[in-house]
Amino acid sequence: MDIERVNENTLKLFISYRDIEDRGYSKEEIWYNRAKGEELFWDMIGEINTEEYFDLEGPIWIHVNASEQGLEVIVTRANFNSDGESSLLSGFDENRDGAEHKLKDSMFDSVDEDTMNGNHSVQNIVTYKFKDFDEVIPVAKRLVSFDIPSSLYKYDNIYYVAVDFTDVEEKSKRQNIKAILNEFLTSSKMTIYRLQEYGEEIMQDRCFETVIQYFD
């Protein structure tokens, strides 16, 4: 996924159809299944929060343009002035005209009211994959002390560990955890939603603690 900061309140995201498929979605799913389209969007937003492009708390506006190669998503957050009024659409309007010629359709016919008000619960969950169960044991030994929510799934004969960074606010702690994960496992674009729906859940919520309890 490519990310471009347009200004302090607006981002442009581009995701290819190949990347979408790597995340476990089909082109048809994201266009004709609203729930799947939103899952993909919030998965993308989770990556933005992780990389700290800007804080997406509060109202946001979403606009989706389609091309032959993939999807361009314009995300604009509200910018409140001194009077408490929101300039939510300013950044959106500035960038919409330039992309209008590429617009074929919108992934969302409308945006839910709760989403517009910033009430969508963005779960910053990342997934890592590995082939042999033994590969997760050294990871569990290193990460169990961080007390971070984790779960284990199996999908198409591949194991996936999902790690929830939602409550990890300290940047250095987040970086340390990811460094350990990257040392032993392979980063995956498979979403937690896809694993929950189609994968086999092996360990729920406290994967690392369970691994240490039974296999250390």
N, C-alpha and C positions, 0 to 999 in steps of 0.2 A: 504494500500500500504506500502511495506517495502522499506526502503532506506538504502543503504550501501555506505559510502564514501570510494572509493578504494584508491584514492590519491587526491591531491589538484585540479586536473583537471578532474577527472573521478568519476562518480557515477554509481552504479548499482541499478535499480529499479525493484521491483517484484510486480506485481499486479495479484491477483487471478481472475479467471473467475467469481466467485461470486461477487467480488468487482466491476468488469467491469459491471455486470448486475445491481448492485446497483446504478451505475452511469447513468443508462438508456440506455446502449448499449447491443447488443447481440454479441455472439462470431462470428457469420456469418458476422455481420455488419463490425466489425473491420478488418476482414481478406479480405473481398471481396468488401468493399466500402472504397476506399482510403481516401476520404474526412472524413468519420467517424473515420477511424483509426488515422488520423492526429488530429482531434478534441480531441480524447481521449488522445493522446500524449501530446498535449499542455495543456490540463487540468491537467495532471500529473505534467508537468513542472511548472504550476502555483503554485502548492503546494510546489514545491521545492523552488521557489523564496520566497514564504511566510515564509517558515521555515528557509530561509537563509543558505542553505547548501553551495552554492557558486553562484556567479553572472554569469548568462548565457548570458550576453551580448557578442556579437561577434560570430565568426564562431563556429559551433558545429558539431559533428559527432554522428549519431544515429545508433545503431545496435540492432535488436530485435531477441531474441531466444524464441521459443515456447516449453512448456512442457505440461504434462497432467494436471498440476494444474493451470497454468496461463502463463503470459508473463514475461520474463526478458528483461529489456531494459538497454543497456549500453549507457551512455551519456558522451561524452568527449568534453571538450571545448578546443579551441586553446590556446596555451601558447607561447606568442611571446618572442623571445630572444632579446638580446641587439642590434642585427642587424635588427630587425623588421621582422625576418622570423618566420613562425608559425610551431610549432611542433604538429599540429592538430591531427595527426594519432598516435602519440607515445603512449599515454595512451590507445587508442583504441586497438592497436596491442598487447599491453602487456596483455590485458584481454580477447581478442577474442579467443585465443587458448584454454583457460580453459573452455570456454562455447561452443566451436565449436561442441562437440559431441551431444549437445542438440538441435542444430539448425535444424529445420524442414523447415522453410520458413521465409520470412521477411514480416513484416507488410507493409513496403514500398519497392516497386521495386527499387526506387531511391529516393533521397532527393532533393527537389526543390532547385534551385540555390539560391533563396532568403532566404530559410531556412538555407542553409549552410553558407551564409554570415551574418546571424544574423538579417535578416530584417523581420522575422515573428513577427507580433505584438502579444505578449503574454499578453492577458488580464487577470489580476490577479483578477478574479471574483469568490467570494465564495457564496454559496447558503445556506439558512436556511429554514426549513419547519415548518408549524403550521397548525392546523385544523380549528380554528375559527378566523375570521378576527379581532376580538377585541384584539387578542394577539399581533398584530403588533403596536397597538396604543401607549402603553407605550414605546416600542422600538423607535418609531418615535419621541416621546417627548424627549428622551435622546440623540438621534443621529442627530436630525435636525441641531443642532449648528455646527456639524462637516462638513457640506456641502459636503457630499460624495455621488457620483452617486449611485442610487439604483433603482430597478424596481421590480414590483410585478406581479406574474404569478399564474395561477391555473392549476393544472394538476392532473387528476385522483382524483378529490375532495379534493386535498391537496393544500394549499397555499404555495408559495415559494417566498421569497424575495431574490433578487440577489444584492450583494453589491460589487462594483468595487473598489479595492484597488490599482489600477494601479498608481495613482498619489499620494498615501500616502507613502511618503518616510521616514517619521519620525517613528522609531520603537515604541516609547512609544505611539504615537497616534494610530498606528495600533493595538497595544495591548489593548488600552482602548476601541476602537470600538468593537473588538472581544469579550472582556469581557462582554460588554453590550449585544451583540447579544446572547452570550452563556447563559446569565442569564435568558433571556426570551424565546428564541427560540431553536430549535433543529438543529444542524449542519446536512447538507445534502450532499450527494455525487452526486446529480443530477446536470448535467452540464448546463450552460447557453445556450449552443447550443441546447441541447435537449428541454429545455423549450421554446426557440424561435421557434423551428420547430413544436413541438407537443402541447405545452401548450397554454393556453388562456392568452394573455397579458392584464392585468388589469390597471396597471399604468406604464408608461414608463419614464425612466431616473431619475425623482425626486420623488420617491415613498414617502419618509419620509415627504417631504414638502407638498405633496398632501394630505397625511393622516392628517397632522396637520390642513391644511386649511379646510377640510370638516368634520372632525370627532372629533376635539378637543373642 
